[in-house]
């Protein structure tokens, strides 16, 4: 691969990454979604736990989780009677931990 093709491939990769990061930042732009992700950065949580931690209604928490799941930010696993939610992307988890370290101390 010559330098021109390598540079074009690098630019394509950067554009793809920027689109992904832009989507993540849009999801973080909502205060309640940001709060939910902050709590999920600490570890898996159920809807009930997030509801209590975020002082939101169950329906609001469920709607936020559904949207974040569609955006591939979180995933869920049903265990017994409860569904446990977690951050899927390790880079999003690192970002949440960084934001927490900067703004929540």
Residue pairs with C-beta under 8 A, 6 or more apart in sequence:
1 9
23 71
24 71
24 73
24 89
24 92
24 95
27 33
27 37
27 67
27 68
27 71
27 73
28 34
28 37
28 95
28 99
30 64
32 54
32 56
32 60
32 64
33 64
33 67
33 68
34 99
35 53
35 54
36 50
36 54
36 61
36 64
36 65
36 68
37 68
37 73
37 74
37 87
37 92
37 96
38 96
38 99
38 100
38 104
39 45
39 49
39 50
39 53
39 54
40 50
40 74
40 85
40 86
40 87
40 96
41 87
41 93
41 96
41 97
41 100
43 86
44 84
44 85
44 86
45 53
45 84
45 85
45 86
46 82
46 83
46 84
46 85
47 58
47 61
47 62
47 65
47 82
47 83
47 85
48 58
48 82
50 56
50 61
50 65
50 85
51 57
51 58
51 61
54 61
56 64
65 74
65 76
65 85
68 74
69 75
69 76
69 85
72 88
72 89
73 87
73 88
73 89
73 92
74 85
74 86
74 87
74 88
75 85
75 86
75 88
76 83
76 84
76 85
76 86
77 83
77 84
77 86
78 84
87 93
87 96
